[in-house]
Amino acid sequence: MKRNKKERQSLLIETIQDNPFITDEDLAEKFSVSVQTIRLDRLELSIPELRERIKHVAEKNFEDEVKSLPIDEVIGEMIDIQLDSTAISIFDVKEEHVFKRNKIARGHHLFAQANSLAVAVINDELALTAKANIHFTRSVKQGERVIAKARVISIENDRTKVEVISSVNNECVFKGEFDMFRSHSPEQ
Amino acid sequence: MKRNKKERQSLLIETIQDNPFITDEDLAEKFSVSVQTIRLDRLELSIPELRERIKHVAEKNFEDEVKSLPIDEVIGEMIDIQLDSTAISIFDVKEEHVFKRNKIARGHHLFAQANSLAVAVINDELALTAKANIHFTRSVKQGERVIAKARVISIENDRTKVEVISSVNNECVFKGEFDMFRSHSPEQ
């Protein structure tokens, strides 16, 4: 459905508030307009581009929010967390994270980002990984930014299942399901 | 079955040649004698203790054997490799590998040891992880030595399945099945 400019811009503000990580491309598709139109809308509304928005969110400090480990033990930069629900982190793939030969990111770094996010999202002093089922869906190259999103999908007694999906430019690069052990069952 | 000392010592030599990583405890059980007896046998036969045997094997350099990555990209120390068949590495868990709070090894380090061994065992210039199914079967503490053994369980076209079992003092701490992508199918 085409909207007039005023309607669209007001919905745009709302949409970006809900999901600061949405790309201009996704917004264009959502509102059936060109990417260029979205850029102009953002300029008029003084909404910074995605990269800047991410940086801004990243300046928040989640030290007090995370319970299961000190924030500096999270691999990547935590940019959002709702305990026992969702968490997001970003990880910039640098020279030290790739195979020398082909500049492809080594699996254990993507795993470390996802796994530490799965630990961090748990609302408990102790969280350990019991099992994981992971897929590397496309290779990540040096210089790319990986956004990992963790979502708690079930909590049963001392076990919590966390799904983590990591993407680069909105394309899924890693998917994992983590079975986490926690020391306390949350109150129902 | 109890054997006389001569028989036992000759079998002992054979057993240790087959598996240099077998512990005195396992040998004692195997031959239905005390650990003390095994130690005395080793002394008489001048067979060094397990720790020394591992060190000795570790002095070999596998630079020329490994094809899929430079040896210094293997996490842990490679101590044996038969391309497209089996590989073994050891990894000493130090302060930088554990959670500060409880000194338990972080999952991604055990994963990194196993995953890089699964890459190294592949007889190809290019090997990438597609999927993995992993279990952390007991926590590993700072100061412990993890021995990972990789075994190729199937090769089909550009896919190779590798099983990795990591243990501390012969007790399984990590088990993983890795689906590896390779650039060439090996000749049949």
Contacts between the chains, C-beta under 8 A, distances in Angstrom:
chain1	res1	chain2	res2	distance
A	69	B	99	6.2
A	69	B	101	7.1
A	70	B	100	6.3
A	70	B	101	7.7
A	73	B	99	6.6
A	73	B	100	6.9
A	73	B	106	7.7
A	75	B	108	7.1
A	99	B	69	6.2
A	99	B	73	6.6
A	100	B	70	6.3
A	100	B	73	6.9
A	101	B	69	7.1
A	101	B	70	7.7
A	102	B	126	7.2
A	104	B	128	6.8
A	106	B	73	7.7
A	106	B	112	7.9
A	106	B	115	8.0
A	106	B	116	7.7
A	107	B	115	5.3
A	107	B	128	7.7
A	107	B	129	4.4
A	107	B	132	7.8
A	108	B	75	7.2
A	108	B	108	5.6
A	108	B	111	5.4
A	108	B	112	3.7
A	108	B	115	5.4
A	108	B	116	7.2
A	111	B	108	5.5
A	111	B	111	5.3
A	111	B	112	7.8
A	111	B	115	7.5
A	112	B	106	7.9
A	112	B	108	3.7
A	112	B	111	7.8
A	112	B	112	7.8
A	115	B	107	5.3
A	115	B	108	5.4
A	115	B	111	7.5
A	116	B	106	7.7
A	116	B	108	7.2
A	126	B	102	7.1
A	128	B	104	6.8
A	128	B	107	7.7
A	128	B	136	7.2
A	128	B	139	6.5
A	129	B	107	4.4
A	129	B	136	5.4
A	130	B	135	7.2
A	130	B	136	5.9
A	131	B	134	6.8
A	131	B	135	5.2
A	131	B	136	7.2
A	132	B	107	7.8
A	132	B	132	7.6
A	132	B	133	7.8
A	132	B	134	5.1
A	133	B	132	7.8
A	133	B	133	5.3
A	133	B	134	7.8
A	134	B	131	6.7
A	134	B	132	5.1
A	134	B	133	7.8
A	134	B	134	7.4
A	135	B	130	7.2
A	135	B	131	5.1
A	136	B	128	7.2
A	136	B	129	5.4
A	136	B	130	5.9
A	136	B	131	7.2
A	139	B	128	6.4
